[in-house]
Structure formats: C-alpha cells, structure tokens
Amino acid sequence: MANSHSLLAMTQQLQYLDRPGGRIAYTVTGTGPLVVAVPGMGDLRSAYDDLAPALVAAGYRVAVTDLRGHGDSDTTFPAYGDVETGWDVLALVEHLGGPAVLVGNSMGAAASAWAAAERPDAVRGLVLLGPFLREPEASGTRRAMNRLLYRAALAGGWGAGFWARFYRSLNAGRTSPRLDAHVAEIRAALRRPGHLAALRNLALQLDHDPVTARLGDVDTPTLALLGAVDPDYPDPAAEADWIRSVMRARVELVDECGHYPQHQRPDVVVPAVLDHLAALPSARA
C-alpha cells in the first residue's frame, strides 16, 4: 500500500471546478470507469489515501474532492450542507464525463445518496462509509443547543484544536497508522484564513432531513459500511438495521471500527468496495 500511495501522490494534479459562490478542489488519478470520493464534515481529500490507490490499481479513474470551505476548496460559499454538496458532486461527475460510482463518508455519504436520488442517470453505484443519513434523534431544543455548542466551540483560537480532538475521538476501535499525521493536516488546514468559519457555517447549517426524505428514491446499487463501535451512532447495529429498512442496500458492520472505515479498516473496506464495484453493470471508461 505504501508504494501505491506514493505513486498516487506523484501523479495527482490539483484541479478546480467553478461553482456558484466559489471553486471546488479535486484531484483525478487513473483511467477507467469513474469513481468520485467525497469526505465528511471537517475532513480532507487525504481521508481516501488508503482506498483511492487500490481503486486506481484495479483500473478505475478516481476523483477525490474537498467539500466547500475545506482543504483546497474556496471558503467563499454562502451556503453549505448535504444538498449543496450533492449538487457539487453531480457537477463534478458531469464535468468529468460520468456516470460515476460515488463513495461518501459521513455527510459525504448523505450528499452522495441525495445525488443518486436526484440524478440516477449520473450515479451507477454508491458506497456509503459511516453514513449520516438522518438527524440524530433529539428534540428541537436539543438541536438548538447543539448548534450553540458548535458556534462556541468552532470559534476563536481554540476551534481548530477542538475539532482535531473531536475528530480523533471518532476513531474508536483500531486506529490508522496515519491518524496522527492526518489530524495534524486537518488542524493545519483549519488555521488557514476562512476555513474554521466555513466549518462552523457548515455545522450550523447542516440538516440531514432533505436526504432522509429521498432515501426511498435511491435505486442505485448501494453498499453501506458502518463501524461497529462508531461513537456517532447511539447504536451502530440499530442504525444498520434502519438503513436496510429504508434503502435497497447491502449493509455491513465493520468490527473494531469507528466513524472512518476507509481510514481505520482498509483491510476490510478495500476488498468490499472492489467486490461491489466489480458487480455493477459495466460503464464506459
């Protein structure tokens, strides 16, 4: 994996896609059927540095994007969320000549599922990793309190450190040997002008309800992998059962894994994703 990772890093070229309000950063590597990978909130393209090289080696063209206001994308966007990200992803698929398989983690999974419901012609497969497909069960008062917490925590000189600690806490179970370096990269990115404010805006605007309402419309072959000890779910097994009940998806729990299966258990995720992609109807390269 180290050799393929090094090869991927050498062949990547940062590119930008113009969108209303700013530019989305992405890289493309490899040749073959298109796969577009979308990180979660507060994460970076390098979240896929274990999975993307394996996909390229297997004969896929892999695009990895930064969310609005994250990584190398602009921080000038007026709106953030699942639907906004979904439109960005669909625009990237169209720009690169889809259809594509969408791979999404956390809110990136929600945006990918929404995109599949909105444009089934553009999405020929889905891989949902640690997916956030609905709002946590909480009262309106609790939701408002959570937003106040985000407003306070993601502000000032402590915001980047807060998010770095929170991100690390979601890596329950096995941790990647890259975790320290990845968290340091996230923290450094959030210290760039405008990035912490963009993360705070996303946290305050994020609402998964529009995605939940569209899950029954998703007819795309879907693989969902959830960490068996993911702290973001009150009960990961119950969340897996719920996803099975609302989507036509193959859903699996990944042992000793938290919120970032592609990071924490590439030994499980890589073969599962490759098997899922191989079983999809053929697409033009």
Number of C-alpha atoms within 10 A of each C-alpha: 11 10 9 16 15 12 13 20 14 10 12 14 11 12 14 17 15 13 15 9 13 17 22 25 22 24 17 22 22 20 14 15 20 27 26 28 27 31 25 25 21 26 27 22 21 19 22 21 21 23 24 28 24 21 20 21 13 14 14 20 21 26 24 24 30 27 32 30 27 28 25 21 21 22 22 15 17 11 15 20 22 28 22 15 24 24 18 23 23 24 17 22 21 13 10 15 14 22 23 28 27 30 26 26 30 22 28 30 29 32 33 33 35 27 27 28 20 18 15 17 12 20 27 24 25 29 26 28 26 32 29 25 27 18 14 12 9 10 9 9 9 11 14 13 12 15 17 12 12 20 16 13 17 22 15 10 11 11 21 25 19 15 22 21 12 11 18 15 14 17 23 18 18 15 19 18 10 13 16 12 11 19 19 14 16 21 21 15 20 26 15 12 10 15 24 25 19 24 27 21 20 21 19 18 14 18 18 20 13 16 25 17 13 18 20 13 16 22 18 20 21 24 20 24 25 27 29 23 23 26 17 17 20 12 12 20 17 11 19 22 12 12 19 15 11 15 19 17 19 15 19 17 19 20 16 17 25 27 30 28 32 24 25 25 21 19 13 14 19 19 14 17 23 14 11 17 23 11 11 14 9 10 13 10 14
